Amino acid sequence: MTLKPLADNVIIKLAEAEQTTKSGIVLTSASKEKPQIAEVIAVGPGGIVDGKEVSTASVKVGQKVVAAKYAGTDIKIDDEEYTILRVSDILAVVE
């Protein structure tokens, strides 16, 4: 199954959460924070959103981005977890 984002939505795949701290302490799943760095999987075409024209040209498929911490909708397809969020929820591009 494939996902195609609509309007100004972007599909990202979050990086894996750290399993251990820098000092070697193993983290339990409850203590892990949701990672904020993700890879862009798909980008919507943009268009008119709330009466304003929105462009998604600032991000491209394959780029690493920093997303807002609790933004978007998490989904699971074919045992892979993705997040769908608006392009405005992307805070920066990692270069």
Biotite code that builds the C-alpha atoms (Angstrom):
import biotite.structure as struc

atoms = struc.array([
    struc.Atom([0.000, 0.000, 0.000], chain_id="A", res_id=1, res_name="MET", atom_name="CA", element="C"),
    struc.Atom([1.288, 3.497, -0.798], chain_id="A", res_id=2, res_name="THR", atom_name="CA", element="C"),
    struc.Atom([0.440, 6.857, 0.715], chain_id="A", res_id=3, res_name="LEU", atom_name="CA", element="C"),
    struc.Atom([0.009, 10.053, -1.280], chain_id="A", res_id=4, res_name="LYS", atom_name="CA", element="C"),
    struc.Atom([-0.296, 13.208, 0.844], chain_id="A", res_id=5, res_name="PRO", atom_name="CA", element="C"),
    struc.Atom([-2.876, 15.812, -0.123], chain_id="A", res_id=6, res_name="LEU", atom_name="CA", element="C"),
    struc.Atom([-2.662, 19.624, -0.049], chain_id="A", res_id=7, res_name="ALA", atom_name="CA", element="C"),
    struc.Atom([0.171, 20.850, 2.216], chain_id="A", res_id=8, res_name="ASP", atom_name="CA", element="C"),
    struc.Atom([0.722, 17.546, 4.020], chain_id="A", res_id=9, res_name="ASN", atom_name="CA", element="C"),
    struc.Atom([4.069, 15.758, 4.245], chain_id="A", res_id=10, res_name="VAL", atom_name="CA", element="C"),
    struc.Atom([4.735, 12.122, 5.185], chain_id="A", res_id=11, res_name="ILE", atom_name="CA", element="C"),
    struc.Atom([7.820, 11.539, 7.313], chain_id="A", res_id=12, res_name="ILE", atom_name="CA", element="C"),
    struc.Atom([9.479, 8.524, 8.893], chain_id="A", res_id=13, res_name="LYS", atom_name="CA", element="C"),
    struc.Atom([10.962, 9.245, 12.305], chain_id="A", res_id=14, res_name="LEU", atom_name="CA", element="C"),
    struc.Atom([14.497, 8.209, 13.154], chain_id="A", res_id=15, res_name="ALA", atom_name="CA", element="C"),
    struc.Atom([14.898, 5.441, 15.713], chain_id="A", res_id=16, res_name="GLU", atom_name="CA", element="C"),
    struc.Atom([14.923, 6.567, 19.332], chain_id="A", res_id=17, res_name="ALA", atom_name="CA", element="C"),
    struc.Atom([18.188, 6.163, 21.194], chain_id="A", res_id=18, res_name="GLU", atom_name="CA", element="C"),
    struc.Atom([18.486, 2.828, 23.010], chain_id="A", res_id=19, res_name="GLN", atom_name="CA", element="C"),
    struc.Atom([21.246, 3.927, 25.394], chain_id="A", res_id=20, res_name="THR", atom_name="CA", element="C"),
    struc.Atom([22.548, 7.186, 26.793], chain_id="A", res_id=21, res_name="THR", atom_name="CA", element="C"),
    struc.Atom([26.042, 8.483, 26.023], chain_id="A", res_id=22, res_name="LYS", atom_name="CA", element="C"),
    struc.Atom([27.202, 7.069, 29.359], chain_id="A", res_id=23, res_name="SER", atom_name="CA", element="C"),
    struc.Atom([25.886, 3.592, 28.454], chain_id="A", res_id=24, res_name="GLY", atom_name="CA", element="C"),
    struc.Atom([22.650, 3.467, 30.467], chain_id="A", res_id=25, res_name="ILE", atom_name="CA", element="C"),
    struc.Atom([20.022, 1.361, 28.662], chain_id="A", res_id=26, res_name="VAL", atom_name="CA", element="C"),
    struc.Atom([16.713, 3.197, 28.312], chain_id="A", res_id=27, res_name="LEU", atom_name="CA", element="C"),
    struc.Atom([13.324, 1.519, 28.732], chain_id="A", res_id=28, res_name="THR", atom_name="CA", element="C"),
    struc.Atom([10.669, 2.162, 26.107], chain_id="A", res_id=29, res_name="SER", atom_name="CA", element="C"),
    struc.Atom([8.719, 4.362, 28.550], chain_id="A", res_id=30, res_name="ALA", atom_name="CA", element="C"),
    struc.Atom([11.651, 6.728, 29.076], chain_id="A", res_id=31, res_name="SER", atom_name="CA", element="C"),
    struc.Atom([12.487, 7.230, 25.403], chain_id="A", res_id=32, res_name="LYS", atom_name="CA", element="C"),
    struc.Atom([11.500, 10.544, 23.871], chain_id="A", res_id=33, res_name="GLU", atom_name="CA", element="C"),
    struc.Atom([9.891, 10.722, 20.460], chain_id="A", res_id=34, res_name="LYS", atom_name="CA", element="C"),
    struc.Atom([12.675, 11.611, 18.007], chain_id="A", res_id=35, res_name="PRO", atom_name="CA", element="C"),
    struc.Atom([12.329, 14.917, 16.181], chain_id="A", res_id=36, res_name="GLN", atom_name="CA", element="C"),
    struc.Atom([14.604, 14.200, 13.209], chain_id="A", res_id=37, res_name="ILE", atom_name="CA", element="C"),
    struc.Atom([12.884, 12.402, 10.355], chain_id="A", res_id=38, res_name="ALA", atom_name="CA", element="C"),
    struc.Atom([13.226, 11.591, 6.672], chain_id="A", res_id=39, res_name="GLU", atom_name="CA", element="C"),
    struc.Atom([10.700, 13.011, 4.198], chain_id="A", res_id=40, res_name="VAL", atom_name="CA", element="C"),
    struc.Atom([8.948, 10.111, 2.441], chain_id="A", res_id=41, res_name="ILE", atom_name="CA", element="C"),
    struc.Atom([6.353, 12.003, 0.351], chain_id="A", res_id=42, res_name="ALA", atom_name="CA", element="C"),
    struc.Atom([5.265, 15.607, -0.198], chain_id="A", res_id=43, res_name="VAL", atom_name="CA", element="C"),
    struc.Atom([1.799, 16.856, -1.135], chain_id="A", res_id=44, res_name="GLY", atom_name="CA", element="C"),
    struc.Atom([1.262, 19.235, -4.075], chain_id="A", res_id=45, res_name="PRO", atom_name="CA", element="C"),
    struc.Atom([0.376, 22.270, -1.954], chain_id="A", res_id=46, res_name="GLY", atom_name="CA", element="C"),
    struc.Atom([-2.573, 24.427, -2.951], chain_id="A", res_id=47, res_name="GLY", atom_name="CA", element="C"),
    struc.Atom([-5.155, 26.605, -1.232], chain_id="A", res_id=48, res_name="ILE", atom_name="CA", element="C"),
    struc.Atom([-5.435, 25.963, 2.511], chain_id="A", res_id=49, res_name="VAL", atom_name="CA", element="C"),
    struc.Atom([-7.675, 28.186, 4.659], chain_id="A", res_id=50, res_name="ASP", atom_name="CA", element="C"),
    struc.Atom([-7.927, 30.687, 1.813], chain_id="A", res_id=51, res_name="GLY", atom_name="CA", element="C"),
    struc.Atom([-4.152, 31.058, 1.408], chain_id="A", res_id=52, res_name="LYS", atom_name="CA", element="C"),
    struc.Atom([-1.871, 29.494, -1.157], chain_id="A", res_id=53, res_name="GLU", atom_name="CA", element="C"),
    struc.Atom([0.581, 27.083, 0.471], chain_id="A", res_id=54, res_name="VAL", atom_name="CA", element="C"),
    struc.Atom([3.717, 25.740, -1.198], chain_id="A", res_id=55, res_name="SER", atom_name="CA", element="C"),
    struc.Atom([5.511, 22.550, -0.197], chain_id="A", res_id=56, res_name="THR", atom_name="CA", element="C"),
    struc.Atom([8.603, 23.419, -2.257], chain_id="A", res_id=57, res_name="ALA", atom_name="CA", element="C"),
    struc.Atom([10.682, 24.009, 0.888], chain_id="A", res_id=58, res_name="SER", atom_name="CA", element="C"),
    struc.Atom([11.049, 20.244, 1.468], chain_id="A", res_id=59, res_name="VAL", atom_name="CA", element="C"),
    struc.Atom([11.880, 17.398, -0.896], chain_id="A", res_id=60, res_name="LYS", atom_name="CA", element="C"),
    struc.Atom([11.650, 13.616, -0.661], chain_id="A", res_id=61, res_name="VAL", atom_name="CA", element="C"),
    struc.Atom([14.738, 12.146, 1.004], chain_id="A", res_id=62, res_name="GLY", atom_name="CA", element="C"),
    struc.Atom([15.658, 15.231, 3.048], chain_id="A", res_id=63, res_name="GLN", atom_name="CA", element="C"),
    struc.Atom([16.217, 15.006, 6.799], chain_id="A", res_id=64, res_name="LYS", atom_name="CA", element="C"),
    struc.Atom([14.014, 17.453, 8.695], chain_id="A", res_id=65, res_name="VAL", atom_name="CA", element="C"),
    struc.Atom([13.255, 18.495, 12.258], chain_id="A", res_id=66, res_name="VAL", atom_name="CA", element="C"),
    struc.Atom([9.541, 18.265, 13.044], chain_id="A", res_id=67, res_name="ALA", atom_name="CA", element="C"),
    struc.Atom([7.599, 19.843, 15.887], chain_id="A", res_id=68, res_name="ALA", atom_name="CA", element="C"),
    struc.Atom([7.616, 17.480, 18.865], chain_id="A", res_id=69, res_name="LYS", atom_name="CA", element="C"),
    struc.Atom([3.924, 16.533, 19.083], chain_id="A", res_id=70, res_name="TYR", atom_name="CA", element="C"),
    struc.Atom([2.785, 17.453, 15.571], chain_id="A", res_id=71, res_name="ALA", atom_name="CA", element="C"),
    struc.Atom([1.049, 15.227, 13.066], chain_id="A", res_id=72, res_name="GLY", atom_name="CA", element="C"),
    struc.Atom([-0.806, 11.962, 12.977], chain_id="A", res_id=73, res_name="THR", atom_name="CA", element="C"),
    struc.Atom([1.035, 8.675, 13.494], chain_id="A", res_id=74, res_name="ASP", atom_name="CA", element="C"),
    struc.Atom([0.022, 5.772, 11.257], chain_id="A", res_id=75, res_name="ILE", atom_name="CA", element="C"),
    struc.Atom([1.286, 2.232, 10.684], chain_id="A", res_id=76, res_name="LYS", atom_name="CA", element="C"),
    struc.Atom([1.242, 0.674, 7.218], chain_id="A", res_id=77, res_name="ILE", atom_name="CA", element="C"),
    struc.Atom([2.860, -2.643, 6.305], chain_id="A", res_id=78, res_name="ASP", atom_name="CA", element="C"),
    struc.Atom([4.644, -2.782, 9.691], chain_id="A", res_id=79, res_name="ASP", atom_name="CA", element="C"),
    struc.Atom([6.255, 0.637, 9.075], chain_id="A", res_id=80, res_name="GLU", atom_name="CA", element="C"),
    struc.Atom([5.391, 3.683, 11.188], chain_id="A", res_id=81, res_name="GLU", atom_name="CA", element="C"),
    struc.Atom([4.935, 7.075, 9.537], chain_id="A", res_id=82, res_name="TYR", atom_name="CA", element="C"),
    struc.Atom([3.753, 10.521, 10.573], chain_id="A", res_id=83, res_name="THR", atom_name="CA", element="C"),
    struc.Atom([1.579, 12.777, 8.423], chain_id="A", res_id=84, res_name="ILE", atom_name="CA", element="C"),
    struc.Atom([1.927, 16.464, 9.223], chain_id="A", res_id=85, res_name="LEU", atom_name="CA", element="C"),
    struc.Atom([1.529, 19.871, 7.636], chain_id="A", res_id=86, res_name="ARG", atom_name="CA", element="C"),
    struc.Atom([4.550, 21.495, 6.037], chain_id="A", res_id=87, res_name="VAL", atom_name="CA", element="C"),
    struc.Atom([4.226, 24.300, 8.609], chain_id="A", res_id=88, res_name="SER", atom_name="CA", element="C"),
    struc.Atom([5.008, 21.727, 11.363], chain_id="A", res_id=89, res_name="ASP", atom_name="CA", element="C"),
    struc.Atom([8.476, 21.207, 9.874], chain_id="A", res_id=90, res_name="ILE", atom_name="CA", element="C"),
    struc.Atom([10.853, 23.460, 11.755], chain_id="A", res_id=91, res_name="LEU", atom_name="CA", element="C"),
    struc.Atom([14.134, 22.985, 9.879], chain_id="A", res_id=92, res_name="ALA", atom_name="CA", element="C"),
    struc.Atom([15.988, 21.023, 7.221], chain_id="A", res_id=93, res_name="VAL", atom_name="CA", element="C"),
    struc.Atom([19.079, 19.113, 8.386], chain_id="A", res_id=94, res_name="VAL", atom_name="CA", element="C"),
    struc.Atom([22.031, 19.595, 6.046], chain_id="A", res_id=95, res_name="GLU", atom_name="CA", element="C"),
])
